[in-house]
Amino acid sequence: MASSSDITSLAVDPSRRTYGATALLVGLILAWSHWQPGQAYPLQGMWQAIALTLASALALALAVASRVPLTGLAGPGGMLLLCAGWGWVRTAFSPVPAGGAPEVGTLVLAGAAFWIGAFLARAGATLFPERRQVGLWLVVCFFCSLTVVFSLHAILEYHVLYPRQLAELRRSGLLDEGNQIAESIAHALEIRRVSSRFGNPNVLAGFLGACLPLLAAVFAGTRGKKGLRIASGAGIAAVLYAVWRTGSAGGMIVTGLGAAGIVAIAALSWPRKNSGKTFLLSVAISALILLFHFAPSPQASVFAETQTVPVVSPDDSSTPRQARTIMQRVYYGRSGLAMWRDAPLWGHGLGGYERLYSRYRLFGADETAFAHNYPLQVLVESGLLGLGLFLGFLFLLAKRLWDGLQRGTISTLHLGLGGVLVLLFVDGLGEYILSVREVLLDFCLLAGALCAAGNNRNVTHSPTTVQPERKILRSRRSLAVWILSLAVSACALALVIVPDQMGSLYAQRTRDTWDTMEQLTPGSRRTPELARESLRLADRAVSWQPENPRLLQLRAYAWHVVDRPDKMQSDLIHAARLHPDSASIRADLARVAWRGGQRDEALRRIDEAIARHPLKSTYHEQKARHLATMGRREEALQEAGQAVKLAFKSLEKQSSRETWREIAKTGDGK
């Protein structure tokens, strides 16, 4: 019969239960945030932020109670907190109305994600001394599962969902000649470009390609477990196929680097006697990359029809599409460097690149909200000081990885994490992948796991640190302190995020109301009621952010719907003061002045809009109509011709050509 001491030793450690619950909670939060990204759903980001904050606080409580060693985490974790703190200070005192509160909140959450990743890896080694890599396996398996799910979703969408939607559109009878909206939707479905939960196929392709080393690490680290090896191998095949279907050149580059990472992991993990297998694997992957490179892209026929630059360029008007993509990155980078030179040390505040882009935009450049180069984006918005903090964080990550390689104690999973971080950073040099909130959280979560994976000399994971019957919170006083800490953290985060999210929510509801009004028959009794409702919603949006020029512009439209031009003009003038670089606000002021009979004022305002955004065809078209009405036919034809040259979208092209024809048919003074 077992003694009482033996029975006590078999009891389940409550710390292990809490650790498992925390890991499950983090997995659910991150999985849901990837499936419903915060950038697409106004309130989703707020609840995700609060949930991650509470999960990180719970992880900290468990780490303190279980005496988890925290050596080696203060450096990179502190760098992230300094980045968030400096970003908040610079944004709060920036003269540019950047509105960077969501970006500040994202940096705070990035610090929480780093800590959670470190906690899962380090506490797993402490609480499970017999299986020290259990925490690392949790992180790796989560992202491998996420990668495979996204790949399967992309393949399903390409083969099933897009063809089904196209067939339904054709059966609906909406594809009549002249229905530009239906034709554009049909064209997008025919292209069958795989969509992304991150909002951009290039971002999806880069994310999938960067996760290849993790799948390879699972394959190499599960010897003797055929099921996991088959699953990881199938995941690698699904990733390669999904990336190829996106048609993303940048995604293929990252995928090629990920395939090289697979070979590197195989070479480091297999014994020397199996070097022949490593060679055969490298040959197979190289052949696969060549096959995808020379095989026709799913969108090759579409690209062949649209290889000219839609915006007239002073250099070349027939630039191939891939060369144009590279050229656009150069434009974005040159614009960013011009912004940085105006504030080299301190930067313009988070979100400043988007707000200042219209002022520094080069002729021939497309619209963008990102520099498509994350270090450059950090440099523009946080200056040399912010970039130094970010590079310091990356240096500490590289040092952790290098120390493990030097001592020969690095595990396959640890190496896979390092490969993912390297590839995500490389992709961030030519794409805005790290500017996507969910991907940045992924990056920091994996970085935390990398730093805590057990390669620090002073970290020991002795079984004596595990006390099975330890209580997580020893007294009511400590419980009250932790509850108060969680409440304060949640309230502070809510103060940063809620105004922006609520303003966005009411703005979207205002637009939805206008969409409903457009679907009503002319003279409907509901039209005045919906008009008043749109004004009420727009006013609520402004009440959350009274100094947001975009929301003031939105409310100005609402005043126009209820036929209050005086209020509309007042809001637009206020918005113009807050955002002196906005071209659309000036164009709206020109419309108000024109309706009020102030023709000279209208021309002055539309000239201001064109000066701020000379590549927008609709502004030239608006000026052409004003000039034609005033009898200045030659000038009107010149502006209409410029609108035709600059028109980018099919609807813009059609409208500008019709305006030119109408003006050409009229005589002087008519």
Disulfide bonds with the S-S distance in Angstrom:
none
